[in-house]
């Protein structure tokens, strides 16, 4: 009788959609857990995604050596658990922690030295989806998971799927080719097969996840992918600036970009000091105008020393602060 792991891997032959973890390439050797979304109760643990040693143990070294890179990339990173039977109507979180990315440069060739993954990938799925299988755990599902966390307190279980359906268009196209753009397309998105059907730029989020950045950095990078704030949880750009971004720009940019400062020649990027009682509103509107004139990417490039920035690299070594600035500018770009 074939072992369960072997059966599952064989079922994923031919690059079909299966329960595979992907960062850039497949993530092998990641620790797999399943928890209930609402309670956080762990219902499955102690398992891992398939890595090269798994394949050698199942198929033998000679056979594995004969596989093409695409075959190996389809076998690696598979969630190898026996389905114990989940409650169809319950929302669960599948998490894949750590492991190694076997195609970290995304060239569809198995890396000789896989890159260690320091963070955790999540996918929010119902018990029915877990029982049925056929989904992936990727930075795209991570973004949707963070979106769901952000609306969880104000959204019932029944309303969660419609909210995710509505948000899907910010991330992907119709991956499943069923003429419907919904959450199913997020769960089906496969970096190997559907790179052209990605709408959002998930580079910042992917890097934050791979590096094991803090929860706040990952959340900021994820929510920045959505064109509008989650329903029932809207936050204006000015509110976000007051809460998070003002401290960042004052400390990193305010020395030069202030009235009379050396960084104000020929630029409209002039910050009002915190001693001005209206500095939050005035600086928010300054950035709003700057985004309209130059665009978000231009400002971000300047912040890391590109585009001839005279002040050099201000945020490139501070990814959490960079993510905060990016979120603020994106809120402005989207009319927040």
C-alpha positions as CSV (number, residue, x, y, z in Angstrom):
1,X,0.0,0.0,0.0
2,X,1.3,3.5,-0.9
3,X,2.1,5.7,2.0
4,X,-0.2,8.8,2.5
5,X,2.6,11.2,1.7
6,X,3.4,9.4,-1.5
7,X,-0.2,9.4,-2.6
8,X,-0.5,13.1,-1.9
9,X,2.6,14.0,-3.8
10,X,1.5,11.8,-6.7
11,X,-1.8,13.6,-6.8
12,X,0.1,16.9,-7.3
13,X,1.9,15.7,-10.4
14,X,1.7,17.9,-13.5
15,X,1.7,21.2,-11.6
16,X,-2.0,20.9,-10.7
17,X,-3.2,23.1,-7.9
18,X,-2.5,21.3,-4.6
19,X,-1.9,22.2,-1.0
20,X,1.5,23.7,-1.6
21,X,3.4,26.4,0.2
22,X,5.1,29.0,-1.9
23,X,7.1,32.1,-1.0
24,X,8.8,32.8,-4.3
25,X,9.3,29.2,-5.1
26,X,7.9,26.2,-3.1
27,X,8.7,26.2,0.7
28,X,9.9,22.8,1.8
29,X,10.5,21.8,5.4
30,X,8.0,24.3,6.8
31,X,6.1,23.4,10.0
32,X,2.4,23.1,9.3
33,X,-0.3,23.9,11.8
34,X,-4.0,24.5,11.5
35,X,-5.9,26.6,14.0
36,X,-9.4,27.9,14.3
37,X,-9.6,31.4,13.0
38,X,-11.9,32.8,15.8
39,X,-10.7,31.0,18.8
40,X,-7.1,30.4,17.8
41,X,-7.3,26.8,19.1
42,X,-4.8,24.5,17.4
43,X,-6.4,21.5,15.7
44,X,-3.5,20.1,13.8
45,X,0.3,20.4,14.4
46,X,3.6,18.5,14.2
47,X,3.7,18.2,10.4
48,X,5.8,19.7,7.6
49,X,5.9,20.5,3.9
50,X,7.8,18.2,1.6
51,X,11.4,19.0,1.1
52,X,14.2,17.3,-0.9
53,X,14.9,14.7,1.7
54,X,11.2,13.8,1.7
55,X,11.4,13.2,-2.1
56,X,14.6,11.1,-1.8
57,X,13.1,9.0,0.9
58,X,9.9,8.3,-1.1
59,X,11.4,7.9,-4.6
60,X,15.1,7.3,-4.2
61,X,18.1,9.5,-5.1
62,X,18.4,8.3,-8.6
63,X,14.8,8.9,-9.5
64,X,14.9,12.4,-7.9
65,X,18.1,13.2,-9.8
66,X,16.2,12.4,-13.0
67,X,13.4,14.9,-12.4
68,X,13.2,18.2,-14.3
69,X,13.2,21.4,-12.3
70,X,9.5,21.9,-12.9
71,X,8.7,18.4,-11.7
72,X,10.7,19.1,-8.5
73,X,9.1,22.5,-8.0
74,X,5.7,20.8,-8.2
75,X,6.6,18.1,-5.6
76,X,8.3,20.4,-3.1
77,X,6.4,22.3,-0.5
78,X,3.4,20.1,-0.4
79,X,1.4,19.8,2.9
80,X,1.6,16.2,3.8
81,X,-1.2,15.6,6.3
82,X,-4.0,13.1,6.4
83,X,-7.3,15.0,6.5
84,X,-8.8,14.3,9.9
85,X,-12.2,15.9,8.9
86,X,-12.8,19.5,9.6
87,X,-16.1,21.3,10.3
88,X,-17.2,22.5,6.9
89,X,-18.6,25.8,8.1
90,X,-15.8,26.8,10.4
91,X,-13.0,29.2,9.3
92,X,-9.5,27.8,9.9
93,X,-6.0,29.2,9.4
94,X,-3.3,27.0,7.8
95,X,0.2,28.3,8.7
96,X,3.5,27.2,7.3
97,X,6.4,28.4,9.5
98,X,10.0,28.5,8.4
99,X,11.5,26.1,5.9
100,X,13.4,26.8,2.8
101,X,12.5,28.5,-0.5
102,X,13.7,26.2,-3.3
103,X,13.4,28.9,-6.0
104,X,14.0,32.2,-4.2
105,X,15.1,34.0,-7.4
106,X,11.9,32.9,-9.3
107,X,13.7,31.6,-12.4
108,X,11.8,28.2,-12.3
109,X,15.0,26.3,-11.5
110,X,15.6,24.5,-8.2
111,X,18.2,26.5,-6.2
112,X,21.4,24.6,-5.3
113,X,21.3,26.3,-1.9
114,X,17.6,27.0,-0.9
115,X,17.0,30.2,0.9
116,X,16.0,29.9,4.5
117,X,12.5,31.3,5.3
118,X,12.3,33.1,8.7
119,X,8.6,34.0,8.7
120,X,5.2,32.3,8.5
121,X,2.8,32.0,5.6
122,X,-1.0,31.9,6.3
123,X,-4.1,30.9,4.3
124,X,-7.6,31.4,5.7
125,X,-9.8,28.6,4.6
126,X,-13.1,27.0,5.6
127,X,-13.3,23.4,6.8
128,X,-15.0,22.5,3.6
129,X,-12.0,23.8,1.6
130,X,-9.6,21.9,3.9
131,X,-11.6,18.8,3.5
132,X,-11.6,19.2,-0.3
133,X,-8.0,20.4,-0.7
134,X,-6.7,22.1,-3.9
135,X,-5.4,25.4,-2.6
136,X,-2.0,27.1,-2.0
137,X,-0.4,29.0,0.8
138,X,1.3,32.1,-0.6
139,X,2.0,35.8,0.0
140,X,-1.3,36.4,-1.8
141,X,-3.2,34.3,0.7
142,X,-1.2,36.0,3.4
143,X,-2.5,39.4,2.2
144,X,-6.1,38.1,2.3
145,X,-5.6,36.6,5.8
146,X,-4.3,40.0,7.1
147,X,-7.3,41.7,5.5
148,X,-9.6,39.3,7.2
149,X,-7.9,39.9,10.6
150,X,-8.4,43.6,10.1
151,X,-12.2,43.2,9.6
152,X,-12.8,40.2,11.9
153,X,-14.3,42.1,14.8
154,X,-16.9,43.8,12.7
155,X,-17.6,40.9,10.3
156,X,-19.5,37.7,11.0
157,X,-18.4,34.3,9.6
158,X,-21.2,34.5,7.1
159,X,-20.1,37.9,5.8
160,X,-16.4,37.0,5.7
161,X,-16.4,35.2,2.4
162,X,-18.3,38.1,0.5
163,X,-15.9,40.6,1.9
164,X,-12.9,38.5,0.7
165,X,-14.7,38.0,-2.7
166,X,-15.0,41.8,-3.0
167,X,-11.3,42.3,-2.2
168,X,-9.9,39.6,-4.5
169,X,-9.7,42.0,-7.5
170,X,-7.0,44.0,-5.8
171,X,-4.7,40.9,-5.8
172,X,-5.4,38.7,-8.7
173,X,-7.3,38.1,-12.0
174,X,-9.7,35.3,-12.7
175,X,-7.2,32.5,-12.0
176,X,-9.7,29.7,-12.1
177,X,-11.1,30.9,-15.5
178,X,-14.7,30.5,-14.3
179,X,-15.7,34.1,-15.2
180,X,-15.9,35.0,-11.5
181,X,-13.3,37.0,-9.6
182,X,-13.6,35.9,-6.0
183,X,-11.7,34.5,-3.1
184,X,-11.3,31.2,-4.8
185,X,-8.9,32.8,-7.2
186,X,-6.7,33.9,-4.3
187,X,-6.5,30.4,-3.0
188,X,-5.8,29.0,-6.4
189,X,-3.1,31.5,-7.4
190,X,0.2,29.6,-8.1
191,X,3.3,31.7,-8.7
192,X,4.6,29.1,-11.2
193,X,1.4,29.0,-13.3
194,X,-0.2,32.4,-12.7
195,X,2.5,35.0,-12.6
196,X,0.7,37.0,-15.3
197,X,-2.5,37.0,-13.3
198,X,-1.2,38.9,-10.3
199,X,-2.5,42.4,-9.9
200,X,-0.8,43.6,-6.7
201,X,2.9,44.1,-6.3
202,X,3.6,41.6,-3.5
203,X,7.4,42.1,-3.5
204,X,7.4,44.1,-0.2
205,X,5.1,41.6,1.5
206,X,7.1,38.6,0.2
207,X,10.4,40.1,1.4
208,X,8.9,40.9,4.8
209,X,7.6,37.4,5.2
210,X,10.8,35.7,4.1
211,X,12.9,37.9,6.5
212,X,10.5,37.2,9.4
213,X,9.7,40.9,10.0
214,X,7.4,42.0,12.8
215,X,3.7,41.6,12.7
216,X,3.2,45.3,12.2
217,X,5.5,45.3,9.2
218,X,3.8,42.3,7.6
219,X,0.4,43.7,8.2
220,X,1.2,47.1,6.8
221,X,2.7,45.6,3.7
222,X,-0.3,43.4,3.2
223,X,-3.0,46.0,3.7
224,X,-1.1,48.4,1.4
225,X,-2.1,46.0,-1.4
226,X,-5.8,46.8,-1.1
227,X,-7.3,49.8,-2.9
228,X,-9.7,50.6,-0.2
229,X,-9.7,50.2,3.6
230,X,-11.5,47.1,4.8
231,X,-15.3,47.6,5.1
232,X,-16.3,48.9,8.6
233,X,-12.7,49.7,9.5
234,X,-11.9,52.7,7.4
235,X,-9.0,54.9,8.5
236,X,-8.2,58.2,6.8
237,X,-4.7,59.0,5.6
238,X,-4.6,61.9,8.1
239,X,-5.5,59.5,11.0
240,X,-2.8,57.0,9.9
241,X,-0.3,59.9,9.6
242,X,-1.1,61.1,13.1
243,X,-0.9,57.6,14.5
244,X,2.2,56.2,12.7
245,X,3.7,58.1,9.8
246,X,4.3,61.5,11.3
247,X,6.9,60.2,13.7
248,X,8.7,58.4,10.9
249,X,9.0,61.4,8.5
250,X,9.8,63.9,11.3
251,X,12.7,61.7,12.5
252,X,14.0,60.6,9.1
253,X,13.2,63.6,6.9
254,X,12.5,66.5,9.2
255,X,16.1,67.5,9.8
256,X,16.5,68.6,6.1
257,X,13.0,68.9,4.8
258,X,11.9,71.8,7.1
259,X,11.5,75.5,6.6
260,X,15.0,76.8,6.1
261,X,16.5,73.3,5.9
262,X,19.1,72.2,3.4
263,X,16.7,69.7,1.8
264,X,14.1,72.2,0.7
265,X,15.8,73.8,-2.3
266,X,13.6,73.2,-5.4
267,X,11.2,70.9,-3.6
268,X,7.7,71.1,-2.2
269,X,8.6,68.4,0.4
270,X,8.6,70.8,3.3
271,X,7.5,69.5,6.7
272,X,5.8,71.7,9.3
273,X,7.4,71.1,12.8
274,X,5.5,69.5,15.6
275,X,5.4,72.8,17.4
276,X,2.8,73.9,14.8
277,X,-0.6,72.9,16.2
278,X,-1.8,72.1,12.7
279,X,1.2,70.1,11.6
280,X,-0.7,66.9,11.1
281,X,-3.2,68.4,8.7
282,X,-0.7,70.6,6.9
283,X,1.8,67.8,6.4
284,X,-0.8,65.3,5.3
285,X,-2.0,67.8,2.6
286,X,1.6,68.5,1.6
287,X,2.2,64.7,1.0
288,X,-1.2,64.5,-0.8
289,X,-0.1,67.2,-3.2
290,X,3.4,65.5,-3.5
291,X,1.8,62.2,-4.4
292,X,-0.3,63.9,-7.0
293,X,2.7,65.5,-8.5
294,X,5.3,62.8,-8.3
295,X,3.5,59.5,-7.4
296,X,4.1,57.1,-4.6
297,X,7.0,55.2,-6.1
298,X,9.0,58.4,-6.7
299,X,8.8,59.3,-3.0
300,X,9.6,55.8,-1.8
301,X,12.6,55.7,-4.2
302,X,13.9,59.0,-2.7
303,X,13.5,57.6,0.8
304,X,16.0,54.8,0.1
305,X,18.6,57.1,-1.6
306,X,17.5,56.6,-5.2
307,X,16.7,59.2,-7.9
308,X,19.6,61.4,-6.8
309,X,18.4,62.0,-3.3
310,X,20.8,64.4,-1.6
311,X,19.9,63.1,1.8
312,X,21.0,59.6,0.9
313,X,19.3,56.4,2.2
314,X,16.9,57.3,5.0
315,X,14.6,54.3,5.2
316,X,16.3,51.5,3.3
317,X,17.7,50.0,6.6
318,X,14.4,50.5,8.4
319,X,11.8,48.2,6.7
320,X,9.1,48.7,9.3
321,X,9.3,52.5,8.9
322,X,9.5,52.1,5.1
323,X,6.3,50.0,5.2
324,X,4.5,52.7,7.3
325,X,5.5,55.4,4.8
326,X,4.3,53.2,1.9
327,X,1.0,52.5,3.6
328,X,0.4,56.2,4.3
329,X,1.3,57.2,0.7
330,X,-0.9,54.5,-0.7
331,X,-3.8,55.7,1.4
332,X,-3.3,59.2,-0.1
333,X,-3.1,57.7,-3.6
334,X,-6.4,56.0,-3.1
335,X,-8.1,59.1,-1.9
336,X,-8.0,58.4,1.8
